[in-house]
Amino acid sequence: MRIPALMLLAFASNSYAQTVELKSPDTHITVTISDEKTTPSYAISFKDKPAINTSRLGFEFKTQAAFNDGFKITHIEKQSVNTQWQQPWGERKTINDNHNEVAVTFTKNEPQGAKYTVRFRAFDSGVGFRYEVPNQAGFEQTHITKELTEFAISNSNDATAWWIPARGWNRYEYVYNTTALNDVPLAHTPFTLKTNNGTHISIHEAALVDYAGMVLNQRRPGTFNADLTPWSDGIAVKKQGAFNTPWRTIQIADSAVGLVNSDIILNLNEPNKLGDVSWVKPGKYVGIWWGMHINTQTWGSGKKHGATTQTTKYYMDFAAEYGFDGVLVEGWNIGWDGDWFFNGDVFSFTQPYDDFDIAALTQYGKQKGVQLIGHHETSGNVSNYRDQMEDAFALYEKSNVSQVKTGYVADGGNIKRIDKNGIARHEWHDGQFMVNEYLYNVKLAAKHKISINTHEPIKDTGLRRTYPNWIAREGARGQEFNAWGTPPNPPEHIPMLAFTRMLAGPMDFTPGIFDMSFNGLGDDTNRPQTTLAKQLALYVVLYSPIQMAADLPKNYLAKPDAFQFIQDVPTDWQQSIALDGEVGDFIVFARKERKRDSYSGNDWYLGAVTDEKERTIEVKLDFLEKGKKFEAHIYQDGKNAEWKNNPYDLNIEKRVVSANDKLTLKLATSGGTAIRFKAL
């Protein structure tokens, strides 16, 4: 539905303006764009207080003169938009896009001077801006060496930041740091901070297409530069003719949950380009996966090989009986023997091991109503994968596979590509080459009606709106680190992800581990540092349209009462609301199921998790529909629960509630609560 509220103002004048002001629809955010200093700049205030101090704009190029000194404002266009659009799947069905926009053109003050436009959009929850460089003489081919964009944080001396290091060996898979803002070096986005006046800010980007990923480089205290991840030859971005950059995004709120409840990243992406995507199916899956991480199975062939026809049939039987849509199988294809981390040159994406009969399993799955979920691990050799990709997707389409988990395991900066001269080059996961390679994979998959779940990905920037078959991705420390991570993910990891990584979009974290003691209990082993109740709450707290029940089937059968919540919880939502929380401390989420398949669309679900501190949280149920009764199925930490030595103490109860009620949630150390509100 489109709400008609469009206003356009455009002018060009020989006498140029010095400053331009843009306000959010609720007027709480003000953006000021200026050419008063030698370099074009912008600044942002929030509720009449500075949030982003004067920060410069522009580029430097290999050949052309920089978009820096001497540029003046010569043209302004303004418009206001208030529309709604619907996601085919997502954390909420209907998205409101309400923003004010100004496009400011800067021109070099000389004959035949270069020009570019910066388009700003102000939402109630933040600001997005991008550069638009038109076709013009001298810019037929452009090599960007540096983006000059700055983010100068106001009140930075007393600000706190939550971040992971950028351009390191482990891509995005780090434990988050909590430090003073001024102590942050090179950091990935989303980058979250809180100033001493309580303002919460998250810096990220949207619609990252054919451009280098941006990390943040603090050169002066409190001032971060947009640092573009370079090609192997040192160039940041290579362009032909006119181009637009990704949107630089600055989410601003006076509470931590205000950041979470924003849709700014999605709204800054283009609408669906794939047309009918009814074949993209949210759902839940099990898989031959966790056994490899805890060393009961292997990816490679041999006595402990996990991906056998017999084992896969067992998982399909389990999935069919307990309502799962698919079975992920890793290690099915030739190339896993030996040290597979370095096997990128030899992986086959069409030839299975002798003990894996893909044709027979396709037929068995059809009988059971369960699909195979495909897996393509590249070990970082993307040229080997590209050469086989068409045949690989054709095989999967023939085999009734509609979802594929891809993997790009390689150290940061060590993605292997073969150039046109046959020379091996090594690239970053978040450089322009790989940005394009990931998207090529997603587009080609769409032609075969296959959805992609990317592991070791480029960060999410909302492209699921434009390409809805990009159904999930990893891009943070997932559950597998709890098997061998040393250290495993700490208790604060989930309430940290909720306010950092999860601001970007869905994550395939793979929740639901029921056996915490495969390496023994205590706090000095590799194991999930959570209670059982917290593992259940992850299905609500960490959004993904495809959720895995990651543990071994026998461990679910050993705890059937707790397993019931995983069977019940959906993965597609009509509405999602972050109710309460603080970064790295705790988070409370409520989500209403979307009507799909066996889900009526009437039930709500709640998830709450905490860090290493036990907490008592009072939750108002006013998100429930007024005048209706709900039966609350409550799964919460038991009286004696604590994550180190008693993680399994779980209390399950039912009670009738309404929107007028409150619930008191008692969370153990690294504990949680999961609730289904079943409509009566």
Number of C-alpha atoms within 10 A of each C-alpha: 9 11 12 9 11 11 11 11 10 11 9 13 10 7 9 14 16 14 15 16 13 19 23 22 18 12 14 18 25 23 21 16 25 25 21 14 13 13 18 26 21 23 21 28 18 21 13 11 14 16 25 23 20 21 22 22 21 21 16 16 18 13 13 15 12 18 22 17 15 17 24 23 27 21 19 21 15 18 16 18 19 15 15 14 14 14 17 18 23 26 23 20 16 16 19 16 19 22 24 22 24 26 21 24 21 25 19 18 15 9 6 10 13 21 20 22 21 22 20 25 27 27 26 21 24 27 28 24 22 20 22 19 18 16 14 14 11 12 17 12 14 18 17 22 20 21 20 19 19 24 26 23 25 21 18 21 15 13 21 20 24 24 26 26 22 22 19 16 14 17 26 27 17 18 19 23 14 17 14 16 25 20 13 23 15 18 22 22 25 28 21 26 27 25 20 13 11 13 19 24 27 25 23 26 28 24 23 24 17 21 26 28 28 24 24 25 20 21 14 10 14 20 21 23 22 19 23 24 25 24 21 15 9 9 19 23 23 17 15 11 14 15 15 18 19 24 24 23 22 26 25 28 24 17 17 25 22 20 25 24 15 20 21 30 27 22 22 25 19 14 18 17 12 14 10 10 17 11 12 20 20 22 18 22 24 25 25 24 22 21 18 19 16 17 11 11 19 22 25 23 22 11 8 15 18 27 27 22 17 14 15 24 17 13 23 28 18 18 25 19 10 14 16 24 22 27 27 22 24 23 25 29 23 17 25 23 14 11 9 17 15 16 17 24 16 16 22 19 24 17 15 17 19 12 15 20 16 20 13 12 20 19 15 18 24 13 11 17 16 26 27 27 22 25 22 23 27 29 25 28 25 22 19 20 23 16 10 15 19 16 13 19 25 16 18 25 17 12 20 19 22 25 28 22 22 20 19 22 23 22 19 20 23 18 24 21 21 14 10 7 6 8 9 14 15 18 23 27 30 28 25 24 21 23 21 18 18 21 18 13 19 21 20 14 25 22 13 17 20 26 27 26 23 27 20 24 23 25 26 28 25 26 24 23 26 17 21 27 27 27 30 27 25 25 24 25 23 20 22 22 18 22 23 15 15 12 14 23 24 18 23 22 22 30 24 27 22 27 27 27 27 21 27 24 24 25 26 24 25 24 22 24 23 26 20 24 14 12 14 13 18 16 14 13 20 24 29 29 30 30 33 31 33 32 25 30 28 22 26 24 27 22 24 26 21 25 27 23 23 22 20 19 16 11 13 20 11 12 13 10 13 20 18 13 19 23 13 14 22 28 21 27 22 19 17 24 19 21 19 18 23 16 24 23 19 28 26 26 23 24 27 24 23 23 15 13 7 8 14 11 17 17 22 26 26 25 27 32 33 30 25 21 15 18 19 11 16 12 15 15 18 12 16 23 15 11 8 11 16 20 17 21 18 22 25 29 29 21 12 11 24 24 25 20 14 17 29 21 17 22 15 15 11 13 10 14 19 21 16 13 12 13 11 10 18 19 28 30 24 34 33 32 29 30 25 23 23 16 19 10
